[in-house]
Amino acid sequence: MKHAKLTSIALLYLQVVLYICSGAQAQERQAARILEATGVKGGLIVHIGCGDGKLTAALCANDSYIVHGLDRDPENIAKAREHVSSRKLYGKVSLSQLTGNGLPFIDNLVNLVVAEDIGPGAPGMDEVMRVLAPNGVAYVKKAAQWAKTVKPRPTRISEWTHYLYDAAGNAVSKDAIVGPPRHIQWTAEPVWSRNHHTLASISGVVSAQGRIFYIVDEGPASSMEVQAKWSMVARDAFNGILLWKRPISSWAWHQRKFRSGPVQLPRTFVAEGDRVYAALGLEAPVTAMDAATGETVKTYQGTEGTEEVILNDGVLLIVTGGPVPEHAVKDAAQRKGTEFPNTKTITAIQADTGNVLWTWSEPTGGNLVPVTLAAKGGKVFFQAGANVVCLDRSTGEQRWHCSVTETTKPERNADKKKRKPQPARSVGWALTTLLAYEDLVLWADTKRCVAISAGSGEALWDCPSKAGFRSPPDVLVANELLWLGPDFAVGRDPHTGEVKKNSINIEDLWTTGHHHRCYREKATNRYLLTGKRGIEFVDLVSDNHWRNNWVRGVCQYGIMPCNGLIYAPSHACGCFMEAKLYGFWALAPERQTRKPSSAVQLEKGPAYGEPKTKDSKLTTLNDWPTHRGNPLRSGSTSMKISSRLKDAWNVSIGGKISAPVIANGNVILSAIDEHKIISLDAENGQKKWTFTAGGRVDSPPTIYRGLVLFGSADGCVYCLRLSDGELVWRFRAVPDELNTVALGQVESVWPVHGSTLVEDGVAYAAAGRSSYIDGGIILYGLDPTTGKTIYKEHVRNSHPMVTSAGDKPQIERQKIDQNATDAKTFTAPDKSDAFSMEGVTTDILVSDGNSIFMRHLRFNRQCVRQPELSRHLFSTSRLLDDAENHRSHWVLGTGDFSRIAVAYSWIANRRGGRKDVHLAVPYGILLAFDDETVWGVRRGEAYTLFAETHRPFSATEKSLPDFRKVEDDAGERWKWSVDIDVRPRAIVRAG
């Protein structure tokens, strides 16, 4: 009988398992049918009416998708979260409750919307079409029938298929939507380019068919001694989701000095339609890849050593260098005894068949000038020596050549020490520009610009021209006029050279001081997009010119304007540390405002108003209740611990986790990418409870009187009961329910950092990313027990605009070494000198015991901004930034970077400072402190652990400048220092 019962139980269990498996398989089959029917390969899927979440999870068919489920029923959301978590998918698949008739997403973001029904009370098709990206698909079921609707790609946006827009080489987009950046579209990794002083970590970016492609070095930003890790990466152009990645076997030397080129790198790949063409290594042939999957479609043998690629009317024009490509010459490991110049060949290949149409080889090495190859109207143009050459694109036969003055730097003869003669052109470098426009070829060097007839080769007219800063001359034909850098003072008729329009005095727009960024300008037919300090918009139509110093492109490449967006690849810049964005960003122009969501701002949970439990007692000195121990974020405790530590218990959480906080016998941490808060028993590590938030929780909560307080990337502040994780309240800190994609997950446009600052019974949190985008940042002071708003401050900055009309204030320009000030520094909204500006990006909030700080900005306890700065802990990037880039430090100072002679990191990274100035306050890559001592780590050739004198924060002290003259300093402040042979990742002082 007993055996019979066991058999029955086993059979029942088996039936349940089979039922569950068959149900899961059915959902996977349905998901596969949906993906096949819609043709969506990767990107963001939104599932409306997600129910139990099984189909939602199944729609995440591979790593190229992320999925967000919506449902009005909170019980369905809870069940769906449980199912998705059981599949180990939470984060890539996330869920939230749908409120109102709108969809909680920004415009043009979603690739696929799946819905069982869009009827009364549900978001309408107009709303679905708003959130869909161009070519996105709505797949809606009505009356047992699925209907597919595709959002057409707007005719007013444009692609950017080549380094310089297209094969003609005129870096001017036809995109009529691109405008001054005002909103996030998406942001992605890497947060930093590896190093400012070496080869840029992103070689170039192109875009086609709603995707972007780029070549990136994913080696660590902490050390250039670590070998490069080059890859070709594809992302969705409208949400930044990673679609695929392919390794590159070898590339230009990553330690090459950043101003020495090579100029060929951005020209080594192109995209068109559903294909990407690139050489995945210095000695690899050009490969045609499926743009959606990265799979190889065709390989073009004989193209090893590729230096440049353009594509014109289905014909690939490939420049190869032998025996190795020119951009390999500086790397001794790749050079193989080859000296510059190498020998270059142009090969024309029919892209679809792989048939070679013709080849052209230079008669002598060093003849073909880099980045002058262009094609248009059945012709191929380039500079060879002192001639502009035209070939027939079909046959390769020469049509004509036009002599131009060769003004590359003069060749230097061998000196008396019998050194080898230096070539006229540096390896990997060029200072000429060539483009094709209508029936013209426009050529320019450092002295003059020449217009040449594309039909006859006759030189028609010329005018003076100049090179950019460490870049060839900027020659742009925009809005039917020719504009020449660097000042773009006049617009000429490109056919006659006649001046047709005067532009703004560029000095009225550009921030004074320092130099232009080391990359070429781009444009649209509405705006010239210059890169003096950030992205300046020179308006060619209405004379409303805008300056945006808070965002910039990557060295050697710059930015990309297309798809109605500005793409700003990751940089390693040390300017404007207060407000500059970090990471790979896509930014949108001003959008039409919509009616905000009707979601309730303060949601009361089941534990709201419940009596306090035994866990509500005050924390003790043995507790660590908030990030880095206390509101000062000191990372220091007076509690003594043994110098010989051993495991008391060990629990595997998995994934990326935050640092823990500890109070009242509870260890609380966040599983960051899984949106979970986890409570463990401090005695034995046993799990007490978990709670799933609506987005990432990037840092640990704060434990306060029996409550667990934290912010989330969904834009909410949460309060849980410490004893059981039950929700007390949730506060929506956002002005609207709008989500984007950030670092590969759905996030609010206005995320809230995890660690909430609690001071004197007020919980402080900030929602937003930057004071310059999406209306800025909102700082709240909340009642920790009730969630009610006590204080509120809106932190936002106006965008500086310059018009051609009106009197300008006359304030004499003052030079401060590389820096300078002028009238704009004192009167414009950004108050910008060359290295410092108004504005802020968010970080974990910090206290000095008296005030609240958002990075360098100081607020009183009522959230009112204070004009005076004072000492506190801050980071020049973010306190949560673990990249250890050489342009990032923790500092115990005021955060005043204005009027310094050079970028701050040039001073901080040299012991003793620079330009007779040094950073005279404690700083390092990590710091911990108490009232008397600061312990920290600095990085030079080795890691140095040090102790430095400190003094308590005081509300009455007069703060000294962080940067001071060397002779004004009191002398050495270090108590001791020692080099350590490990890479430190955290620092805590105890005892």
N, C-alpha and C positions, 0 to 999 in steps of 0.2 A: 504493500500500500504506500509505504514511504517512498519507494522508488517510482511508483506511478505518479505521485504528487510532484516529485522532482522533475520527472519527464514532462509533465504537463506545464510546469513553470518554465522549463527550458524551451519548450515549443512555443509558449506564449511570448517569451523574451525574443525568440528568433523571429516570430511573426512581427513583433513590434520593430525590431531592427530592420527586417526586410521592408516593412511599410515605410519606415523613415527613409531608408536608402532609395526605395522606389520613388518616394515623393521628392527627394533631393534630385534624383536623376531626371524626373519629369520637369522640374524647374530649370535644370541645366539645359535640357533639350529645348524648352520654351525660350530660354535666354539666347541659345544658339540660333533659333529661328528668327528671333527679333533682330539680332545683330546681322544676320545674313540678309534679311529683308530690307533693313535700313542701310546697309553698306557702311556703317560707322566702324572705323578701325582705330580704336583708341580715343582717349579724351574723357570728358565729363558727361556722365549719364545721370539724369534726374528721374526718379521713379515716383510718380504721384499716385497716392493711394497704395502705399507699400505693404499694408497689412502686416503679416507675420515676418516679413523681411526675407523670405526664402528666395523669391524671384529677384529681389534687390541684390542679395549676395551673389546669386548665380550670374547676374549681369556683369559682375567683375570677372570677366573671362580670363584675363591675363593682366600682367603688370602695367600694360599701357592704358588701363581704364581706372578711373576712380568713380564711385557711385554715391549718390546722396538720395536717400529715401525720405518721402514726406507723407504724413498721414495726419488727419485731424484728431484721431483717437489716441490719447496719451497711453492707453493700455496697449494698443498696437505698437507704438514706438518702443515701449518697454520690452515686449515680446521680441520685436525685431532686433533690438540691440542684443538681447540674450542670444538669439540665433547667430547673428553676425559674429559676435564674440566667440561663440563655440566653433566657428569656422576659421578663427584666427585672422579675420579680415578687418577687424574694427580699426578705423583710421582711414584706410583706403576706401572702405565702405562706412558711411556714417548716416545718421538719421536725425530728424528733428520734426517737431510738431508744426503742422501747417496752420497758420492763423490768417484770417482775412481772405480776400480774393486775389491777392498778389502773390507772385513767386519771389522768394527771398534771395534773388540773385541780381547782379549787375547786368547791364546790357551786353549782348553779344558774347556770352560766356560758355553756354552749354552746347555740347555736340549732339546729344540725343535726349529727348523727353519722351518717356514711356508712361502712358496713363490708360487705365481701364475705362475712364469716362471723364470727359470735361463738360460738365453740364451746369445747371443752376447751383450757385454757391461755390463752385470750383473755379480755379483760375481759367479765364477765357483764352481763346486761341490768340487774341491780340497780345495777351501777357506772355503766352508761350513763345510767340514769335519774337517778342522783345528780348527774352533771355537767350534765345538760340543764337549761336555764332553763325556767321555766314556759311552757307552750305550745311548747317545743322538740320537735324531731322526731328519732326514731331511724329510719334507713332501712337495713335489714339484708337482705342477700341470703343465702338458704339454699335449696339444691336448685334453683337457677336461678330462684327466685322472690324478688321484693323484697317485704318487709313493712314497712309504715309504722306506727310507734307514736308517739303524741303524749303528752307529759307534761302532765297536767292542771294548771291553775293552782290552787294551794292556796286553799282557802276562807278561810284565816286571814290572808291578805295582802290589802291594799287598794290601790286606785288613789288618785291625787290630781289630779283633773281641773281644778280651779280654784285660783286664788291661795289661797283660804281653804277648801280641801278640795273643796267642791261649791257648788252655787248657793245653798244655805241660809246659807252664810257662817260656819258653826261649824268652826273650823280644828282639828278633832279627827278623826284617822284611826281607822277601825275595824280597822286592822292590829294583829293580836295577836302578830306575830313581831318587830316593831321593838323593839330593846332597846339598852342601852349598847353603843357601837361597840367591837369587839374585833378585827375582821379587815378587810383590804382586800377589796372586791368588784371595784372597778376605779378607775382614775384617768385623767384626760384633761386636755387643754388647755382654756382658757389656764391657764398656771401662775400668773399674776398677774391680778387685776383691774387696770385701768389706773392708777388713782390713788385714794388714800384720801380726798382732800379734795374730790372732784368726784363727779358722777353715777356711781352704781355701773355697772360694765361689764356686769352681768347683771341684766336688768330683772325676771325672774321665771322660775319653772320649774313645769311641770305634767307629769302622767304619765297615760297610758292605754294599755291593750293591750300592756304590756311595752315601752313606749318612753317616753322623756322628751323634752320640748320646752322650749326656752328662747330668749330674745332676748339677744344678746350683742354688745358692741362689740369688734371684733377689731383695733382700732387698736393701735399700739405702746404698751407700758407706759413707754417711755423718755421720751415727750413728749406732753403734752396739747395742744400746739400743732398736732399732726398731726390732721387731720380724723377724725371717728369713722367706723367701718366696721361698721355694724349689720347683723346677719343673724338670721334665725330658723334654729335648728339642731335637728335630730332625732338622738338617739342611742338605741341599744338600752339599755333600763333595767338589764339584768343584766350587760352587759359593756362598756358605754360606747362601742361602735363607732359611728363617725359614719355615719349612714344617708343624710342629705341636708342641704342648706343652701340657704336662699333669701335673697337680699339684701333689705334694707329701705331704701327710697328716702330716707326722712327720719325722724328720731326726736327725742326730747327732746335739748336742748342738752347735749353731753357735758361742758362745763365748768361746768355748774350746780353750785352748792355742795351738798355731799352731804346736809346735814341739812335742806335746804329742799324735800324731796320730789323729784318729784311722786308722791303716793300712788297715782295711777291706773295707773302703768306695769305693775305685776304683774297688773292686771286686764284687760289689753288682749288676752288670748288665752286660749282654753280648748281642751281636748281631750276627746273622748269616742269610744269605739269606734275605728273606722278613720278618723276625721276630726279635723283640727285647724282651728280657726277663729281667724283673726287678721287685723288690718289691717296690711299690710306697708308702712306709711308713714303720716305724719301726715295726709295728704290722700287716702290710698288707702281704698277701701271694704273691708269685711270680706270675706275670702276663705275658702272651705272648701277644704282641701287633703287629699289622700290621705296618711294618716299614715305609710304605708310608703315612699312615693316623693317626697312633697312636691309632686306635680303638682296643679294647680288643678282642682277639681271644680266649684265654683260661685262666682260673685261676687255679692255682695248690694249692688246699686247703691242709692244714697241713704244709705249708712252712712259716707260720708266724714267725717273728723273724729272718729273713734271714740275715746272715753275709757275705756269699760268694756264688757266682754262677759261674760255668764253664759249658761248653757244649762241648761234645765230641762224634762224630758219632751219633748224634741224641739223646743222653742221657744227661739230665740235672743232674749235681751233685751239690747239694745245702747244704751248711752248715747253720744250724739254731742254735740259742742260746736260752736257756730257763733259767728263764722265760722271759727275754728280751735279745735282741742281745747285744753283748759286747760293740758296739759303742754307745749304749744308756746309759751306766752305769754312765757316768760323768754328765749326766743331771738329776738333782734331780727330775724333773717333770716326767721323764720316768722310773726312777730306781725302784720305787715302793718297796722300802725296800730291793732290791736285792743287795748283795755284790759280788764283783768279787772274784773268777772266777765263771762264769756261767757254764752250762752244754751244750755241743755241740753235734750235731747229723749231720751225713751226710746222705742225702736221694738221691737215684738214681731214676729218673723219666724219662720215655719215653716221649720226648717232644711233639710228635705229638698226642699221645693218652691220656697223663696224667696218665698212669698206673705207680704205684710205683713198682720198681723192687726190691729194698731192702733198708734197713737202717742200719747204723752203729752208735752206740753211745759209747762215751768214757766211760771207767769204772769209772773214777773219774773226777771231774771238773778241768778245767785248763790243760787238757791233750793235746788236739788238738791245735797245734801251728798255728796261723793265717797265711794266704797267703802261706801255703806250700802244699795245695791241687793241684794236677796235674793229668792229664790223658793222656795216649798214648798207642796205640797198644793193646787195650782191657784190660788195667790195670789202676788202680787208685793208686796214691801214696800220702802220706802225712806224716808229723812228728807228732807222739803222744808221749809226754814225751821225753824219751831218745832214742826212736826208730823211724826209718823210716819204714813205714808199706806199704805193697802192697796188694791190694784187687783185686779180679776178677771183672771187670766192669759189667759183666752180672749178676753175682750171689751175689756179695758182700763178698764172702768167702775169707779169708786171704790166700794169696799165700806164703808170707814170711814176716819177719821183720828183720831189721838190726840195731844193737845197735850203736848209735853215742853218743859222749860225749855231755851232755847237758851243754851248757856254757852260758845260760842266766844268768843275774845278780844273785848273790847268795841271797838266802832267808835271810831276816833279822829277828832276833828274837825280841820279845818284850823287851823293855828296862826297866829300873828300874821304870819309870813312868807308866808302865803297859799299854803302847799303844799296839794296835793290831799288830800282826806280819804282815810284808809286804810280798806280794807274790814274787816269783822268777821272774815273768814277769809282767811289768806294764800293766794296763788295756789298751786295744786297741793297744798294741805294740808287736813287735817281732823283733828279730835280727837273724833270720835264713832264708835261701833261699833254695828252692828245685825246680828242674826242671827235665823234662824228655827229653832226646836227644838220638835218635836212640835206641840202646839197653842198654842205661845207665840211671841211676838216679844220678844227681849231687846235693849234699847237702853241704851247707856251713854255718858256723856261724862266730863268731868274731875271731876264732883262726885257723880253718882249713877247707879245702874243701875236701870232700870225694867222690870218684867215686864208684858207686855201680852197680852191674849187675842187670838190670831190670828183667832178667829171674830167677836168683837164689837168689838174695839178698846178694851176697858176696861182701864185700868191696874190691875193686881192688887196689886202690892207694889213697894217700892223699897228700896234700901240704898245706902250710900256706895260710890263708886268713884273711881279715880284713873287718869290717863293713864300710859302707859309712857314711857320716855325717848325723846323725839322720835318718838313713835308713839302712835296712839290707844289707848284702854283695852283691855286683854286680857280678853275675855269668852269663856270656854271651858266647854262642857258636856261633861265627860268622866266616864265610869263613872257616868252618870246623875246627877251632881251638878254644880252651877254653881260655877266657880272664877273669882275675879276677881284680876287682877294689880294691882299688881306683886308682892305678897308671897304670894298664894295661900294665905292663912292658914287659911281655912275653906272647906268644901264645903257649899253650900246646896241644899236642895230647890228646883229651878228653878220649881216651881209655887206654892210657898208662901213661899219665902225663908227657911225655917227652917234653922238650922245643923244639919247632920247629921254632919259630920266635921271634926276639926281636923287640919291638915296639919303638916308639919315647920316649925319656925322657919326661914324661908328663909335667914336670915343664917348658920345653922349649915352650910349647903351652899354658898352663894355665896362666892366669893373676895372679900375685902374690898378696898375702894379702887376708884378710877376710876368709870366709869358703866356702866350697862347698854348692850349693843349697840343700835344704832339700827334695830331691827326688831321686829316683833311675834312673840309666842310661838306655838308650835304644840303639838299634843298628840296622844296616842293615848288609848284608854280605859284604858291601864295607866299611862302616864307623862305628866306635864306636862314639856315640853321648853323650858326657859328658856335665855336667851342672855345671862346676865350677863357672863361672860368667854369661855366656850366653848359647850359644850352640857351643861347640867345636867339630870339625869333625876330628877324628883320622883315617887317611886313612890306611886301611889294605892291600891295593893293590899297590899303587904307591908312598907312602910316601909324598903326598902333603896334609899337615894338615892345617886346617883353623880354625880361631877363630872369633866368631860372638857375641861380648858382647852386641850388640844393640838389641838383641831379646832373650827372655828367656821363660821358662815354668812357670806354676802356682805352688806355694808351694804345697808340699805333693803329687803331681801327675807328673809334668814335662811336656814333650812334647809327640807328637805322630807322628811317621814317616810312612806314607802309602799313597797310591793313587798317588805316585810320588811327594808328598808334605810334608812339615813340618807343623804340626798344633801346634801353641803356644797359649794355653788358657790364658785368662785375668789374670793378676797378680796385686799385690799391692806393688810393689818393689820401694824402694827409692834410688837405685843405678843408676848411668849413666843417670841422669836426662837430660843431654844434647841431647842424641841420642836414648834412648831406646824407642821401640814401645809400645803403649798402646792399649788395646783391644784384641779381639780374632782374631788371624791372621792365615791364611793359606798362606804359602810362597813356591814359586816354585824355582827350580834350574835354572842355566843358560839356556836360550832358544836360538834357532836359530834365528838370526836376519832376519828381513824381510825388503823389500823395503818400506821406509816410504810413507805415504799417500801423494797424490799429491794435497791435499786441499790447497787453497790459505791461506797464513798466515794472511794477513790483508784484511778483507772484509769491503768494504765501503757501508754504509747504505743510505737510502733515504735522511737523513738529513745531509749527509757528505758535508762539505763546505758551509752549509747554513748560512746566516747572523745571528749574535747573536740576541737573543730576550731580552725582558725586564727582563727576569729571569737571565740574565747573569751578573748582577751586583755583586760586591764583597759582601761576607758575612759580617755580623756585629757581635758585641759582643753578641747580643741577639740570634744569630743562633747557631746551633749545627750541623755542616755540615758533620761530620764524626764520626766513632765509638769512643765513649767515648770523643767526643767533639773536639779533636784536634789531630795533629800527635803525640804528646807525649802520647796520650791515658790517659790523666790525670783524666778524669771524673770530671772536675772542671770548673766552670765558675764564672766570677765576677758579672754576672747579678743577681740582688736581686729578690727573689720571696717571696710571703707571706708564713708565717708559717701555715696558715690555708688554705689548698688547697681544692678546690671543682671542680666537673666535669664541664668543659666547653662544652664538647660533648663526646660521647661514640660510637665507631663503632666496631661491631663484625667482625673480620677477619676470625676467625676459624683456627684450626690447630696450628702448631708450627710457631711462628713468631719471627723475630729478634727484637732487640731494634730499635727505630726509629732514623732518622736524620732529621734535620729541617733547612731550609734556604729559603729565599725569598718567604715566605708564603706557602711553600710546606713541607708536612710531607712524608718522603719516608721510607719504610721498606720492608722487604722481607718476603713472606710466604715461609718458608725455604723448606719444603718437597714438595711443589707444584711448585717450581722453578720460582716463580713469584716475580716481583718487583711491588709494589703498591704505587701510589701517592695519597695523600689525601690533601684536602684544610685545611690549618692550622687554619682557622677561624671557620669552621663548620664541618670538618671531612668528607665532601662529597668526594667520589672517583673521581679523575680526570682521571686517566688512569692506566692500568696494562700492564706489559710486561712479556712474558714467555721466560726464558733463557733455555739453553740446559741441565742444571743440577741444583742441590741444590745451593742456595745462603745462606751460613751459617751465614752471618753477614750483617749489613746494608751497602748500598753503600756510596760513598763519593760524596757530591755535590760540584761542582767546576765551577764557572763562567758559569752558565746556562747549565751545563752538569751533568749527573749522571753516575758515574764510579763505576764498581764493577767487581769482579771475580766470577766465577762459578765452580762447580764441574765438568763441562764438559771440563775444562782445558782452558777456554777462558776468556779474559778480555773484558767487554762490555762498550760502551759509548752510552748513550741515551740523547736525548734532554729533558731538564727538563720540558719544557712547555707542551709537549704532549707525551713523552715517545717514540718518533720515534728513530729508530736506527741510530746513527751517524757512528759508526764503531764497528767491532768485531775483536779482535786480538787473534789468536790461539797461546797460549803460550806453547803448547805441542810439543815435538819432533816428535810425530806420533799420528794418530787417533786410539788410543787403549783404550777400556773401560773394566772395571771390575765391580764387585758388591761390594759396600761399605755401611755398615749399612742399608742393605735392598733395595738399589736403584742402578741403573746403574750410574757409575761415571767414569771419566777419570782416567787412571793410575796416571796422574799428575794433580790433582785438584788445583784450585786457590781459596784462601779464598775470601769471599765476600768483605770485607772492603779493599779498595785500599788506599794506603798512597800517598798523594800528598804533595810535598815539592818543593818550588821554581819553580813551573811550570813543574814539572816532576811527572808522576804517576808511582809508584813502585808497582810491584806485583810479586809473586813467584809461580811457578808451580811445584808441586811434593809433596812427603810425607816425604821422608827420604833421606839423603845424601848417604845411603848405599844400596838402592834398586832402580831398574829401571833406573840406570844411574844417579841418584841424583836429584837435584833441580835446576831449572833455574830461576834466578832473573833478572827481566827486569826493565828498566827505560823507560817509553813511553811518547811520546808527548800527552797530554790529548786531544788536539784538533784534531789531525790527526791520532793518533794511531801508528805512526811510531816509530820504535825502536831507542832510543838514546843511552842506555847503556844495557849491557847484561853480566851476570856472571854465570858460571856453578859451582854449589856447589856440590861436590861429594867427597867421601872418598874411598880410596883403602881398600881392604880386607886383613887383615894380614894373611900371609901364612908362615908356618914353614916347612922346609924340614929336613930330618935326616942328610943330608950331609952339609959340610961347617963349617967354624969356626963361633962361636957365639961371639958377642962382650962381653967383660968381664967388667961388671959394678956391683959393689957390691950391694947386696940387702939391702935395708934400710927399717926397720920396723917403721910404724907410727901408733902405737896402733893396731886397727883392719886393718888398711890400710898398704900398703907397696909399694915400687918401686923396679924395677930391670932393667936390660938392655932393656927389651921389652918396658918399659914405655917411654924410650927416643928414641928408634930406630924403633919401629914398627909403621905402619901407623895409628893405632888407639890410640897410645900414652896413653894406658890405665893403670891407677892404679886400685885399687879395687872398687872405687866409682865414678870415673870420666873418661871420654874418649873424643877423637876427634869425631866430627860429629854433626849432627843437624837434628831435625824434624821441619817441617814448623809450623808456627803460623802466626797470624796477624802481619804485619810489624809495627814497632814502631820507633819513632824518639826521639832524645834528643835535637833537634833543630840544630844539626850539622851533625850527622851520621844517617845511617839507620841500624836497628837491626832486625835480624831474630833470635828470642829468644836471646841467649847470643852472637851470632856472630855479629860482627860490620863491616859495609861497609861504605865507603865514598859515597858522592853523585853520583859518577860515577860507583857505584856498584862494586868497588874493595874492596876485603876483607882486613881489617886492623888487624895487629897483636896485637895491644893493645886493651884491653877491657876498657869500661867506663860505668858510671852509666846510667841506664835507667830502665823503667818498663818491667819486663818479668815475665812469669809464669814457674814454674818447670814442668808443664805439658802443658797446653794451656790456653790462656786468655779466650777462649770460653768454657773451661771445667767447667760444672756446677755440677759435681758429689760431690765436696767438700770432696774428699778423704783425709785422714790424711797425705798422702805423696804428697800433692799438695799445693803450696803457690804462691801468688803474691809477688814479691820482687822488691824493688828499689835498685839495686846494679849492679855489673858487670857480675854476672853469672859464676864466677870462682869457680868450685867445686873441683878442684884438691887438692890432698894431705891432705884432711881433715881426721880426726882420725876415724870417723865412718860415716855411711850414713847420709846425710845432715838432714833428718827429725828427726833423734834422737837428733840432736842439736836444730833444730827449734821448735820442739814440747815440749821442756822443758824450762820453764822460767829460765833464767840464763845459759842456754846452757848445755853442757856436755863435759867431758874430758878437762875442763878448757878452753873451746872454746865456743863462742856463735856467733849467726848470728847478726852482729853488724850494720845492715842496716834495714830500715823499711821493714816489711813484714807482711803478714796476708792472710786471705782467700779472702779479698777484700781490695783495696786501692783506694783512690782519693788524689790528691795533687796539691798544687801550689808551688810558689817559697819559701814559708816560713814554710808550715805545710803539714804533711801527715795525713790524716784521714783513719783509717782502722778498720778491724774487725779481731780478733783472736778467736780461739776456744779452750777452755779447758773444764772444767766441765760446763762452761756456755760460752755464746758468750760475748766478751768484745769489746765495741766500744772505740777507743782511738784516741788521737791526739798526733803527734810526731813532733819534730823539723825537718826542711828540709832546703835545700839550693838550689839555682838555679843550673841547669846544666851549665857546662862551658867547652869549647873546650880546655882550657889550664890547667884545674885542674889535679892534680895527683890523680888517683883513688886508694883508699885504698882497701885492701882485704875485701870481704864480711864477712869472718869468721876470727875472731880475738881472741887473748887471753883475758880472762875476765879482767885481771889486766891492760891490755893496753887500755881499753875502758874509755871514759870520764865520764861514769856514766849514770844515768837514763835520757833517752831522751823523755819520754812521758810527755806531758803537762798535760794531764788529761786522765782518763779512767772511764768507767761505764759499768757494766754488763747489758745486755739487755735480755728480756725474749721472744724474737722472733728469728726466724731463718732468717737472712738477706740474700737476694738473689741478691742485687745490691747496689751500693753506688755511690752517686753523691753529690758533694759539690757545693752550689750556694750562692753567695753573699759574 
